[in-house]
Amino acid sequence: MRQKTTRAQGNKSISNALASKRKVSKNQVVFFDYRDERKLKRFINDQGKIIPRRITGLTAKEQNLLTHSVKWARFLAVIPYVADEYK
């Protein structure tokens, strides 16, 4: 007889797989400064796109702060809008 898999078990394995890819640990206090280029580049891929929340492991509020910081840093030319390879 086959065992029935519950939805919670299926989601648990996915969350464990994504937990290894997370950029920020759960106990770490998150603050994004638009002038801190090195910290912001950790959350931007090679094309210049902002990495999604499911991969970074940020909360919705933290992801919103990250997005605003990245956009403001781009506006002030701290980081580029697009990578050089794609221009």
Secondary structure as UniProt FT lines:
FT   HELIX           7..19
FT   TURN            20..21
FT   TURN            26..27
FT   TURN            34..35
FT   HELIX           37..41
FT   TURN            42..43
FT   TURN            46..47
FT   HELIX           53..56
FT   HELIX           60..75
FT   TURN            76..77
FT   HELIX           84..86
//
